Amino acid sequence: MASGVPQGSLRQRNVPRKSVSPAPPAARSDDDVLDTLAKTKAKPAPSETSYRVAFGLITGLAFLTRFWGISHPNEVVFDEVHFGKFASYYLERTYFFDVHPPFGKLLFAFMGWLVGYDGHFHFDNIGDSYIANNIPYVAFRSLPAILGALTVSVVYLIMWESGYSLPACLLAAGLVLLDNAHIGQTRLILLDATLVFSMACSLLFYIRFYKLRHEPFSRKWWKWLILTGFALSCDISTKYVGTFAFVTIGSAVIIDLWDLLDIKRPGGALPMRLFIKHFCARAFGLIIMPFLFYLFWFQVHFTVLSRSGPGDDFMTPEFQETLSDNVMLANAVTIDYYDTISIRHKETKTYLHSHPDRYPLRYDDGRVSSQGQQVTGYPYNDTNNYWQIIPLQDDHKAGRHVKNHDLVRLRHIGTDTILLSHDVASPYYPTNQEFTTVPLADAYGSRLNDTLFEIRIEHGKNKQEFKSISGHFKLIHNPSKVAMWTHTKPLPDWGHRQQEINGNKQIAPSSNIWFVEDIPSLPADDKRREKPARKVKTLPFLRKWFELQRSMFWHNSQLTSSHPYSSHPYQWPFLLRGVSFWTQNETRQQIYFLGNPIGWWFASSLLAVFAGIVAADQLSLRRGIDALDRRTRSRFYNSTGFFFLAWATHYFPFWVMGRQLFLHHYLPAHLASCLVAGALVEFIFCSEPAPEEPTYQAVKSGKKPAPGPKHFVTAGERLANQSMVSTWIASGVVLAIVVAGWYFFLPLTYGYPGLTVEQVQQRKWLGYDLHFAK
């Protein structure tokens, strides 16, 4: 791919466009030569009006297919429980946590605000009635429907701006228009419509920017560069997989800059000063400015969510102090030495617990334990969860506050023993240390050092007071420097199926964090339990942003559990599996997220055809066989190749991801595959023989080519007309079959009408796990 996007000449081949000023003959670039070649073609071109009429028609159909029956079902469907809930939290200004950036969710909140919704409904369960709760759900669903319809329009414009014929434009846009997955995902309160629309816009805007390569730094050049950056920012600000669009555009930009750097480029070498200017302009428009927009949406997020809410637990106490009405901080109590406390793990919510039972002599793998008293994680509040906090120097003087980095001991109240960790392997982790307890005599004798633990408050200052509830901390074993840790895998029956507690050598992970839930020994009327008025504090924006980013990335990486409707990347291009969104037993209605198999398989097949043609062409060139003229090859590699690059960069990264994946993750790649399909159909049915073209060398020199015999021109026109007719027929046949597939699967996309057992069975083409199949 010489430049990563369609050549300028090819965009002017079918529809008259305002051309750039040609360079003098002595300095004409390859692009200018190709422009001239395109203008001398004998192929008849559809008028601008034809393109506009087709654009209006396909846009109208896009809105019709997305909005038809959008009020059904009138209850919560699939992930509407999440994104509808988040919109309500925004409108209530209640802080929440989500692994996705805020832009798409802010759009839903804005839509709710426009129609006067107050956020009183929290979308708690799939199947909850919108009508009974007086929710303007159609307004919420209208946002993705509008964006989904406009995505079809953008696909058409991408093909049009790239200079493709009218049937190729209609074919690419039609494959998206008639795809059941794109329709289904854009009729519900979900983020993918925003993501796919932003991705498509980034491709369109970059093509418009690249068309102005002969007018660098002009006002229009800057406009389309900035718009490309803005679209990329909206993409990544909706979901982090929007990063793939940066890879697509970034790859094209790198190729473009590499060409500009070539000292042998046609038209002369570009001065380094000018090259640096080009580089800096692209860096600003496609990196710096998108990042600033990305930060802006988080600033809006923090500004709107000013009240305490369900997302508090994911943030540090310092962050929570910036939220009003925070219950955790209001109930925080300073901890003194000799207080009896209950300690709870932040992530699993289990209590630090002990009981008289001991570890077995040998574990199942043959390793030997210390046979010490068991220390476990117990999910329920119990007196065996009570521990007394004792200072390093046991002076029995109460009233002294425990502070950050203090060395302490923990006495288990129920068994009158002291917490200890030592160099003995834990039950499940041979590399982690065992936690146990020892009698007081040993704790103050030979095992003294092994009972010392450091209180290390998260993000705490030196000598900061240790508090209950808000004082998130790590308990670090002083001699060995391991952190007390637990996980959800239960111990065997000898451990009563409770959680294992062990010493983790990796101190940094947030899974080592605990907090003191209560101080049972503290009377209810103690002065320390008084709740004075608390002033809401502030934190610098970047500090809040960094903290939220860390939490988002970490929790995103933890989405590795299995899901009944998850799928693998190798299944997506072949549409082997869908997702059940919603069912209604009484009417036998269901919404099953599934693409149009006909269009899906057609687009996937042409991806393989493209790769095969590239391989065959390269092999032929190696053997001295040049089957394609220069213009056709340039178009094939730069234009269709750019679309293929977009598909590859939005598909292959999922192969290395360890998180849960679903079919909707393929939608941006599927859109790119539709662009490849439209371009390739034109390439196959609308190619022209090279001898009828003026030679590249003649145009390069600026000489007017000598006209050939009259019958050559007539033959060229005849072949061009035949090629265009073939393209229309091929596109029409494909779209007709795609329409049939779209219509056949409509009941699963729109959720009505209900299907009989036989009708459901007829739609299980690849064993789709549909409901009501028997």
Sequence and secondary structure as in RCSB ss.txt:
>XXXX:A:sequence
MASGVPQGSLRQRNVPRKSVSPAPPAARSDDDVLDTLAKTKAKPAPSETSYRVAFGLITGLAFLTRFWGISHPNE
VVFDEVHFGKFASYYLERTYFFDVHPPFGKLLFAFMGWLVGYDGHFHFDNIGDSYIANNIPYVAFRSLPAILGAL
TVSVVYLIMWESGYSLPACLLAAGLVLLDNAHIGQTRLILLDATLVFSMACSLLFYIRFYKLRHEPFSRKWWKWL
ILTGFALSCDISTKYVGTFAFVTIGSAVIIDLWDLLDIKRPGGALPMRLFIKHFCARAFGLIIMPFLFYLFWFQV
HFTVLSRSGPGDDFMTPEFQETLSDNVMLANAVTIDYYDTISIRHKETKTYLHSHPDRYPLRYDDGRVSSQGQQV
TGYPYNDTNNYWQIIPLQDDHKAGRHVKNHDLVRLRHIGTDTILLSHDVASPYYPTNQEFTTVPLADAYGSRLND
TLFEIRIEHGKNKQEFKSISGHFKLIHNPSKVAMWTHTKPLPDWGHRQQEINGNKQIAPSSNIWFVEDIPSLPAD
DKRREKPARKVKTLPFLRKWFELQRSMFWHNSQLTSSHPYSSHPYQWPFLLRGVSFWTQNETRQQIYFLGNPIGW
WFASSLLAVFAGIVAADQLSLRRGIDALDRRTRSRFYNSTGFFFLAWATHYFPFWVMGRQLFLHHYLPAHLASCL
VAGALVEFIFCSEPAPEEPTYQAVKSGKKPAPGPKHFVTAGERLANQSMVSTWIASGVVLAIVVAGWYFFLPLTY
GYPGLTVEQVQQRKWLGYDLHFAK
>XXXX:A:secstr
  SSS  HHHHTSSS         GGG  HHHHHHHHHHT       HHHHHHHHHHHHHHHHHHHHTTTT S B
  TTHHHHHHHHHHHHHTB    SS SHHHHHHHHHHHHTT        STT BTTTTT  HHHHHHHHHHHHHH
HHHHHHHHHHHTT  HHHHHHHHHHHHT HHHHHHTSSS SHHHHHHHHHHHHHHHHHHHHTTTSTTSHHHHHHH
HHHHHHHHHHHTT GGGHHHHHHHHHHHHHHHHHHH TT TT    HHHHHHHHHHHHIIIIIHHHHHHHHHHHH
HHHH  B  TTGGGS HHHHTTSBT HHHHT  B BTT EEEEEETTT  EEEEEEEE  SB TTS B    EEE
EEESS  GGGEEEEEESS    TT B BTT EEEEEETTTTEEEEEEEEE SS TTSEEEEEEEHHHHTTTTTGG
G EEEEETT  TT B BTTT  EEEEETTT  EEEEEEEE  GGGTT EEEEEES   SGGG EEEEE TTS TT
 GGG           HHHHHHHHHHHHHHHHHT  S  TT   GGGTTTT   EEEEEETTTTEEEEE   HHHH
HHHHHHHHHHHHHHHHHHHHHHTT   S HHHHHHIIIIIHHHHHHHHHHHGGGGG  S   GGGGHHHHHHHHH
HHHHHHHHHHS   GGGS  HHHHHHT       HHHHHHHHHHHHHHHHHHHHHHHHHHHHHHHHHHHTHHHHH
  S   HHHHHHT TT    SS  
